[in-house]
Amino acid sequence: MAARAFSFSPYCVFVPDADGQSITVVHSLHGSRFRLDADFCAALLTGDDAPQSGAMSGDAWERAIADLVREQLLIDQRSRRRIERAAPFTNGLGPIELAVLRGPNEGGVKRTTEGAAPPAMKPATKGRAIDLDGPTGGGIEALAATLAKRQSIRTYSSRALDRARLGEFLHLTARAHAHVETPGLGTTSLRNYPGGGARYPLEVYPVALNVRGVPRGVYHYHAFHHRLEQRSRDVRYVDALRQQARFRMSRPAGDASEPAVLFIVTAVFARTCWKYEGIPLPLILQETGALYQTMYLAASAMNLAPCAVGAFPERAVGEILGLDATQESQVGLFALGVPAESAPGPQAITIERFAVRKGSPFAFEPSRHSVELVFADGATEIVDAGDFVVTESAGRFFCVLGRGRRRGVFAGAALASLRRLMRSRDGTIRIRIGRTSIVVGTDAAP
Ligand SMILES: Cc1cc2nc3c(=O)[nH]c(=O)nc-3n(C[C@H](O)[C@H](O)[C@H](O)COP(=O)(O)O)c2cc1C
């Protein structure tokens, strides 16, 4: 097979390997990738018919070219002209951006991590700084409470989500609230989440798993009409998507419960690429984050269980939804369910060790104090002395942890350390933490 008859597809992205001896070529549309010998790659780029060095036999050369032609990394003149006529990158993403979108198919949690985790914060600087106040009421209590309540919940009730609740959720999150025609900008809309240039490229495809009044299947949410359009009721697709989401989420071991709906989030590139160049992919991904948070807040306010899912098989989803990856592909996945009844209130965890430390990660002044709590599983939580809330019930002492998600129970050495700091006067127990005196509440449920 003569190399001259073929040349690299405009969808190819080339990444030299660290050793300089080989080059990884990725087909940014299909996601296929090959590691090529650098000389072989150079010969293909210059249209040479035979290996320049003796590194590859004639047979190996032929086989490699045949593989690259089969996977469409090498294309003939006719295919090239067809691609040129279609002008795929005019109002679409470029090959590098498309290759980035293929990434979720390959990725996940690393098998091994080396060295210490990077610091979670920048070191404090000694220069001028301004200390800020926290929320002081003023009508934002409901929002503050919803924000504080927001969390990823991954254990579900077997109860179905009602169709009305799904409608309410989509109305709050993805609905287009106004149809705006602007000369020179075409149709845009107003939504509850922000969108770069109001282009709103995101589409939501709900996969109904357990929704009363909506048969199991894959749907498209029409954001202007506020209705679900059926895409597929093929149980194999629904089941494959359900299992993929399960695999990608850190679900508790042995928990077989399932979310009620999975929302596949895609982007129609042309809506953003028509107006912007260079920045469309960052805009789309930033907007996906804005939609995620809107979904998290709506779910929290509705007492539902939300969870974003960062890695997903976008190529397979594209096939299921029948998407043309040059025009539209998946950029997000979000699970929603009815939370498990068995998880009311905060989860209890035993505090094994407790120490007061000078300095706090939440304050610059070294004079502030914090408390360090060590749990049975070796994890540690440091709480600013000002945020340390202790309650007593039937002779046992508790503290609020993880933004109210967990209740720490003092035991053993931790309880002894706590008792050493306690003073009781007029029936009120106080704990002295540095300069802060904490009153122990008595209203905790055991
Ligand atoms: C972009 C993004 C991707 C995420 N991907 C996953 C995921 O794949 N699996 C999962 O179980 N949780 C996922 N989460 C949820 C995070 O694990 C969670 O937000 C984080 O642990 C903080 O916990 P919280 O949301 O309960 O405050 C994701 C969250 C975001 C914002």
The ligand as an SDF file (V2000), in Angstrom:
LIG
                    3D

 31 33  0  0  0  0  0  0  0  0999 V2000
  -17.2080   18.0430   37.9740 C   0  0  0  0  0  0  0  0  0  0  0  0
  -17.5700   17.0550   39.0460 C   0  0  0  0  0  0  0  0  0  0  0  0
  -17.3990   15.7100   38.8030 C   0  0  0  0  0  0  0  0  0  0  0  0
  -17.7630   14.7630   39.7500 C   0  0  0  0  0  0  0  0  0  0  0  0
  -17.6410   13.4390   39.4620 N   0  0  0  0  0  0  0  0  0  0  0  0
  -18.0470   12.5180   40.3410 C   0  0  0  0  0  0  0  0  0  0  0  0
  -18.0290   11.1430   40.0090 C   0  0  0  0  0  0  0  0  0  0  0  0
  -17.6450   10.7650   38.9010 O   0  0  0  0  0  0  0  0  0  0  0  0
  -18.4550   10.2540   40.9320 N   0  0  0  0  0  0  0  0  0  0  0  0
  -18.9250   10.6490   42.1350 C   0  0  0  0  0  0  0  0  0  0  0  0
  -19.3230    9.7890   42.9180 O   0  0  0  0  0  0  0  0  0  0  0  0
  -18.9480   11.9620   42.4940 N   0  0  0  0  0  0  0  0  0  0  0  0
  -18.5520   12.9080   41.6230 C   0  0  0  0  0  0  0  0  0  0  0  0
  -18.6220   14.2370   41.9210 N   0  0  0  0  0  0  0  0  0  0  0  0
  -19.0700   14.6660   43.2480 C   0  0  0  0  0  0  0  0  0  0  0  0
  -17.8490   14.9850   44.1140 C   0  0  0  0  0  0  0  0  0  0  0  0
  -17.2440   13.7850   44.5350 O   0  0  0  0  0  0  0  0  0  0  0  0
  -18.3050   15.8170   45.3080 C   0  0  0  0  0  0  0  0  0  0  0  0
  -18.8270   17.0440   44.8320 O   0  0  0  0  0  0  0  0  0  0  0  0
  -17.1480   16.1000   46.2650 C   0  0  0  0  0  0  0  0  0  0  0  0
  -16.6940   14.9180   46.8780 O   0  0  0  0  0  0  0  0  0  0  0  0
  -17.5690   17.0650   47.3810 C   0  0  0  0  0  0  0  0  0  0  0  0
  -18.6470   16.5000   48.1080 O   0  0  0  0  0  0  0  0  0  0  0  0
  -20.0640   17.2110   48.1930 P   0  0  0  0  0  0  0  0  0  0  0  0
  -20.5750   17.4640   46.8070 O   0  0  0  0  0  0  0  0  0  0  0  0
  -20.9440   16.2240   48.9180 O   0  0  0  0  0  0  0  0  0  0  0  0
  -19.8720   18.4910   48.9220 O   0  0  0  0  0  0  0  0  0  0  0  0
  -18.2660   15.1930   40.9960 C   0  0  0  0  0  0  0  0  0  0  0  0
  -18.4400   16.5600   41.2390 C   0  0  0  0  0  0  0  0  0  0  0  0
  -18.1000   17.4820   40.2650 C   0  0  0  0  0  0  0  0  0  0  0  0
  -18.3460   18.9440   40.5090 C   0  0  0  0  0  0  0  0  0  0  0  0
  1  2  1  0
  2  3  1  0
  2 30  2  0
  3  4  2  0
  4  5  1  0
  4 28  1  0
  5  6  2  0
  6  7  1  0
  6 13  1  0
  7  8  2  0
  7  9  1  0
  9 10  1  0
 10 11  2  0
 10 12  1  0
 12 13  2  0
 13 14  1  0
 14 15  1  0
 14 28  1  0
 15 16  1  0
 16 17  1  0
 16 18  1  0
 18 19  1  0
 18 20  1  0
 20 21  1  0
 20 22  1  0
 22 23  1  0
 23 24  1  0
 24 25  2  0
 24 26  1  0
 24 27  1  0
 28 29  2  0
 29 30  1  0
 30 31  1  0
M  END
$$$$
